[in-house]
Amino acid sequence: MSETGSVKFTCQQVPVEIGAFAGFAELNEYRRKLRELGLIGVDANGVGFGNLSIRDGVTSRFYITGSATGGISELMLSHCARVVAYDFARNWLQCEGSTVASSESLTHAAVYESDPNSFLSDPWS
């Protein structure tokens, strides 16, 4: 861990443009609701918090909001990264996109791996 308490990981970023993906509108909708509840945003020190992700179909890949995007009111595709590979033992991941994947990406990967057949349900219904 760093002096600020954040977890350090190695992110190999491939700077390519991410095209529209299934679930982007839904991701933004949930994110708006979580921002309204104060669960995503920017703290008093200007540090963004709160990231969301969505699985890329039934693969181990997923899309995640980028680092330091908590203060952005409406996401654009450029604010997301696509995680295409990761290695827990090495604390490493590879992502695609114009933004770096959140430092929480490995946590999201662990959640997805805990039940590889699960799909997100709508907690707001």
NUMARKOL-258789 format. One record per residue (C-alpha): y negated, z negated, x. Coordinates in nm, 4 decimals, always signed. Each point is the difference from the previous one (the first is absolute). Example, Ala and Ser with C-alpha at 12.3 -4.5 7.8 and 13.67 -1.06 7.14 Angstrom:
2
<r Y="+0.4500" Z="-0.7800" X="+1.2300"/>
<r Y="-0.3440" Z="+0.0660" X="+0.1370"/>
This chain:
125
<r Y="+0.0000" Z="+0.0000" X="+0.0000"/>
<r Y="-0.3556" Z="+0.0596" X="+0.1109"/>
<r Y="-0.2705" Z="-0.2654" X="+0.0258"/>
<r Y="-0.1164" Z="+0.0982" X="-0.3490"/>
<r Y="+0.3443" Z="-0.0689" X="-0.1431"/>
<r Y="+0.0766" Z="+0.3615" X="-0.0784"/>
<r Y="+0.3365" Z="+0.1479" X="+0.0861"/>
<r Y="-0.0068" Z="+0.2677" X="+0.2661"/>
<r Y="+0.2200" Z="+0.3024" X="-0.0451"/>
<r Y="+0.0192" Z="+0.3425" X="+0.1531"/>
<r Y="-0.0935" Z="+0.2820" X="-0.2326"/>
<r Y="+0.0609" Z="+0.3529" X="+0.1154"/>
<r Y="-0.2359" Z="+0.2004" X="-0.2191"/>
<r Y="+0.0451" Z="+0.3719" X="-0.0584"/>
<r Y="-0.3456" Z="+0.1134" X="-0.1182"/>
<r Y="+0.0887" Z="+0.2490" X="-0.2715"/>
<r Y="-0.1528" Z="+0.0382" X="-0.3442"/>
<r Y="+0.2059" Z="-0.1652" X="-0.2717"/>
<r Y="+0.0384" Z="+0.2099" X="-0.3114"/>
<r Y="+0.0074" Z="-0.1344" X="-0.3521"/>
<r Y="+0.3088" Z="-0.2121" X="-0.0603"/>
<r Y="+0.1780" Z="-0.1258" X="-0.3090"/>
<r Y="-0.1290" Z="-0.3416" X="-0.0903"/>
<r Y="-0.3469" Z="+0.0269" X="+0.1571"/>
<r Y="-0.1822" Z="-0.0380" X="-0.3327"/>
<r Y="+0.2246" Z="-0.2934" X="-0.0922"/>
<r Y="-0.0613" Z="-0.1624" X="+0.3390"/>
<r Y="-0.3748" Z="+0.0266" X="-0.0574"/>
<r Y="+0.0317" Z="-0.1420" X="-0.3515"/>
<r Y="+0.1884" Z="-0.3096" X="+0.1201"/>
<r Y="-0.2394" Z="-0.0370" X="+0.2898"/>
<r Y="-0.3030" Z="+0.0005" X="-0.2347"/>
<r Y="+0.1596" Z="-0.2760" X="-0.2079"/>
<r Y="+0.0811" Z="-0.2082" X="+0.3083"/>
<r Y="-0.3574" Z="+0.0429" X="+0.1300"/>
<r Y="-0.1344" Z="-0.1214" X="-0.3356"/>
<r Y="+0.2180" Z="-0.3109" X="+0.0391"/>
<r Y="-0.1286" Z="-0.0564" X="+0.3554"/>
<r Y="+0.3446" Z="+0.0531" X="+0.1535"/>
<r Y="-0.1223" Z="+0.2967" X="+0.2058"/>
<r Y="-0.3413" Z="+0.0178" X="+0.1601"/>
<r Y="-0.2060" Z="-0.1250" X="+0.2918"/>
<r Y="-0.0293" Z="-0.3658" X="+0.1004"/>
<r Y="-0.3209" Z="-0.1838" X="+0.0956"/>
<r Y="+0.0451" Z="+0.1097" X="+0.3630"/>
<r Y="+0.0157" Z="+0.3674" X="-0.0952"/>
<r Y="+0.3748" Z="+0.0288" X="+0.0520"/>
<r Y="+0.1812" Z="+0.2168" X="-0.2514"/>
<r Y="+0.3171" Z="-0.1328" X="-0.1611"/>
<r Y="+0.2653" Z="+0.1268" X="-0.2346"/>
<r Y="+0.2097" Z="+0.3107" X="+0.0368"/>
<r Y="+0.2200" Z="+0.1877" X="-0.2416"/>
<r Y="+0.2785" Z="+0.2444" X="+0.0587"/>
<r Y="+0.2243" Z="+0.2273" X="-0.1973"/>
<r Y="+0.3369" Z="+0.1338" X="+0.0994"/>
<r Y="+0.0351" Z="+0.3713" X="+0.0778"/>
<r Y="+0.2767" Z="+0.0747" X="-0.2497"/>
<r Y="+0.3327" Z="-0.1573" X="+0.0937"/>
<r Y="-0.0596" Z="+0.0281" X="+0.3749"/>
<r Y="-0.0884" Z="-0.2745" X="+0.2476"/>
<r Y="-0.3434" Z="+0.1592" X="+0.0322"/>
<r Y="-0.2986" Z="-0.1286" X="-0.1910"/>
<r Y="-0.3732" Z="+0.0400" X="-0.0444"/>
<r Y="-0.2243" Z="-0.2979" X="+0.0740"/>
<r Y="-0.3698" Z="-0.0652" X="-0.0120"/>
<r Y="-0.1591" Z="+0.0114" X="+0.3425"/>
<r Y="-0.1291" Z="-0.2849" X="+0.2120"/>
<r Y="-0.3381" Z="-0.1387" X="-0.1062"/>
<r Y="-0.0091" Z="+0.1777" X="-0.3370"/>
<r Y="-0.0275" Z="-0.3178" X="-0.2094"/>
<r Y="-0.3720" Z="+0.0508" X="-0.0574"/>
<r Y="+0.0287" Z="+0.3575" X="-0.1214"/>
<r Y="-0.0416" Z="+0.0150" X="-0.3762"/>
<r Y="+0.1928" Z="+0.3235" X="-0.0611"/>
<r Y="+0.2629" Z="+0.1354" X="+0.2360"/>
<r Y="+0.0121" Z="+0.3592" X="+0.1134"/>
<r Y="+0.3062" Z="+0.1594" X="+0.1574"/>
<r Y="-0.1666" Z="-0.0445" X="+0.3393"/>
<r Y="+0.0206" Z="-0.3792" X="-0.0476"/>
<r Y="+0.3811" Z="+0.0092" X="-0.0094"/>
<r Y="+0.2627" Z="+0.0446" X="+0.2678"/>
<r Y="+0.3584" Z="+0.1154" X="-0.0388"/>
<r Y="+0.2440" Z="-0.2171" X="+0.1941"/>
<r Y="+0.2756" Z="+0.2307" X="+0.1222"/>
<r Y="+0.1903" Z="-0.2221" X="+0.2473"/>
<r Y="+0.0111" Z="-0.3636" X="+0.1075"/>
<r Y="+0.1918" Z="-0.2401" X="+0.2213"/>
<r Y="-0.0172" Z="-0.3715" X="-0.0765"/>
<r Y="+0.1424" Z="-0.1059" X="+0.3378"/>
<r Y="-0.2720" Z="+0.1888" X="+0.1860"/>
<r Y="-0.2757" Z="-0.0904" X="-0.2508"/>
<r Y="-0.0739" Z="+0.3732" X="-0.0139"/>
<r Y="-0.0644" Z="+0.2629" X="-0.2612"/>
<r Y="-0.1032" Z="+0.3605" X="-0.0244"/>
<r Y="-0.2381" Z="+0.1189" X="-0.2664"/>
<r Y="-0.1671" Z="+0.3199" X="-0.1075"/>
<r Y="-0.3534" Z="+0.0334" X="-0.1276"/>
<r Y="-0.3611" Z="-0.0300" X="+0.0995"/>
<r Y="+0.0083" Z="-0.3801" X="-0.0190"/>
<r Y="+0.2174" Z="-0.2549" X="+0.1779"/>
<r Y="+0.2600" Z="-0.1666" X="-0.2194"/>
<r Y="-0.0647" Z="-0.3623" X="-0.0887"/>
<r Y="+0.1251" Z="-0.2642" X="+0.2423"/>
<r Y="+0.2046" Z="-0.1242" X="-0.2969"/>
<r Y="+0.2013" Z="+0.3230" X="-0.0079"/>
<r Y="+0.3072" Z="-0.1571" X="+0.1579"/>
<r Y="-0.0058" Z="-0.2702" X="-0.2675"/>
<r Y="-0.0078" Z="+0.2685" X="-0.2688"/>
<r Y="+0.2889" Z="+0.1784" X="+0.1766"/>
<r Y="+0.2024" Z="-0.3237" X="-0.0002"/>
<r Y="-0.0565" Z="-0.0428" X="-0.3742"/>
<r Y="+0.1120" Z="+0.3570" X="-0.0678"/>
<r Y="+0.3055" Z="-0.0451" X="+0.2228"/>
<r Y="+0.0983" Z="-0.3211" X="-0.1774"/>
<r Y="+0.1002" Z="+0.2092" X="-0.3012"/>
<r Y="+0.0051" Z="+0.3685" X="+0.0916"/>
<r Y="+0.0945" Z="+0.1000" X="-0.3552"/>
<r Y="-0.2849" Z="-0.1809" X="-0.1728"/>
<r Y="-0.3020" Z="+0.1685" X="-0.1440"/>
<r Y="-0.3288" Z="-0.1660" X="-0.0843"/>
<r Y="-0.0366" Z="-0.0946" X="-0.3631"/>
<r Y="-0.3288" Z="-0.0367" X="-0.1826"/>
<r Y="-0.1044" Z="-0.3681" X="+0.0253"/>
<r Y="-0.2993" Z="+0.0655" X="-0.2246"/>
<r Y="+0.1943" Z="+0.1046" X="-0.3093"/>
